[in-house]
């Protein structure tokens, strides 16, 4: 039977827009001699379930890259009623920068599985190959042969998220997939029905019948007979969390309306339901329940028509002991059933426990422990299935070997263990496996699916294993998803030399772990060879947050956050104008404490001297540090601290003029809220004046994500995200070369709908003209907008949209100027099937 994963409210809220969580956002800067920027986001990862939390380490781009979560949607999804952007002439049309290379793809996780009376089975899962969370599935014959291709289950074409599927199959092969869906703004339960040959039966169907904006999530489904099924879920329509259900017959005809399962009259929280049926349609629902103050596992029996048989009953024997969670169950053909759950009786770890019941709901014996290890490892995420003969199989995630494995235990129809625990995954490495689900139908035959990282430290795939009689493996573990070439590529940076040749660098997961890749281009947009990997280490270390700068002759310096050493360091690589690496990667930060460094940015002057800035916690505080280098890569002095206050400072950006003077800007908490501060330096690294505040408002609003650019003479302009008007806008401030503010702060973004604009990047031309680009929610999706300015700060035209495609999601903008042309890059998922890619263009 299918197992359910708990959907954490905040996780869904964050993922609903573009797959991510709020993160410390990026700032970028550009100047004639070098274009520089950086972004911090969580390292790629996986859903790990333990106790009450789902931890999300975004293994693809952070989509809610806004402070404070998901932005408000503009009024409507069409261009009518919102600001019409200016369209600039393209000198080079939008083009994809990264190759869709490698055998590794995007992340797939949270699988569900069901089987029919002949042993054919279907697997459904969450999938990010389209750059957003969708539900995909695949059918298999009983011998493991794939029946057709992988197919997408949800039929909406927007950017809404679909989460945590459950699937059920009747004996004839009819199957139904259910999931939580945000296409209507709030979370609803949707379903898709399929004939036995995989033909969809009608469109996606909304299951919950409430008319409000309440949240429904955690669906589970069970099927019986010929096209009959029941769906259960967690429901917030009553102001607290309840379990609701809906019965269907004849392949989708609802019997009555939604009904509540839990019968408590208090304000208790009920969540994580699971459901299964016997052959005549009687069904049992189980869930976790805190009506008694601690989390217990409860159940309720039903007749096929939805009539409750008795009242709610508690399943775990030890009341008052916290930690009875994540239940699943399997119902035998005669109506007997077994419930499994994660048990916290052992105060040092979690175990898998079970309880057997007769068809009339009478408990058979007492709770018993399923896992047989004697250590303190955790066992969790249990799933259970039963075959036609009533034998059970339980699968779970198990930490007894130090990493996450999938283990299982067979049980006879009377609950007697058949043999001992056995390991399902057959890889020999230390990769993690989690999220198992199990299905059984033919006597002693069963299939287990799970989320697996054997193909990359931060790459989640769906794997499966078939078993025959006596738990004999039928072949080896096999990969279910096929999504080569859909790995995450994004968070790009752009630099231009004195002749208009340009280089783009980005984060790339084609090899499983995150690497830094680069691509050269001639001034006319012709690529110079293929994508090139920048970091030279092997292994599974993570590399992120790239930034780069170029001098007038085309020498390039790339910097990034590097995980090859404990704590995280800033590394760099120099390149000759023809793209040849000059020496190996080298470490920029000089501390020996193992402290963390992150968020690097770099700028270069015309002669190739460069300066790197980053965030650094070597002093136990979040500070801004910097290091100067000569053009040949020789360090000029030691690392030096930029901010002078003792409060946290972050998100640095740096710009350098043609003679080597430079300015650093960052966000700073010294006043109790985030402000933008700056510091000027002479070419020899001497501070010019003191740290200065950039934003001129006197309130407690936040100013963050600064980006700075300067012209040949040293005049500079700073752009940032600003909440002084409520939602975040883009503001800027111009400065003379001597540091004198030219006028006051001015608003760059001009949307009339008061939506959110964030993540600015800025570039300046030789004579002082400048352009700002940012991420904008104006059109109902995330798009990249921009605004041009003359040297005196006069806006040239209106806000313009950078890219031609306006579908799906565009973010992480970067910009550079050369001879009046605007070079931009960004991250987009508009192609579909290739995950997020790096795109670029040149505008007039």
JOMO-V883190 format. One line per field, one symbol per residue. phi: phi as a letter, one per 20 degrees, with the letter a starting at -180 (. if undefined). Layout:
phi->???
This chain:
phi->.fdddfdfgfgfffffebnbcgcfeeccbbbgerccaabdbgfgabfddbldcdeddgebffeeedfnoffffffoeeffncfeffdefeecfgbeefeedneeceecblfcbbcefdnfbcdcbebdfenbecddbbdcffenffdnefceefdfdedfecclfccccefeogbcdcaecdfeoeecddbcecffenffdmegceefdfdedfdcblfbbccbmcnebcdcaecdfencecddbbecclmpefemdgceefdfdedfddblfcbbcefeofccdcaebdgeodfcddbbecffenffdmdgcedfedfndfoeblfbbcdfgenfbcdcaeddgefdadcddbbecffenffdmcgceefdfdedfecblfccccefenfdcdcbecdfendecddbbecffenffdmdgceefdfdedfecblfbccbbfgmdbcdcaecdfergcddcddbbecdfllefemdgceefcbgndffcaleccccefdnfccccaebdfeneecddbbebfgenffendgcfefdedndfdcblfbbbcefeofccdcaecdfdfnncedbbecfgenffdmegceefdfdemfecblfbbbcefenfbcdcaebdfencedddbbecffenffdmdgceefdeeegcblfccccefeofbcdcaebdfdncfcedbbecffenffdmdgceefdfdedfecblfccbcefenfccccbecdfdoffcddbbecffenffdmdgceefcfeeledcblfccccegeofbcdcaecefendfcddbbecfgenffdmegcefdefcemccalfcbbcblnedeccadbdffnndmececbbcde
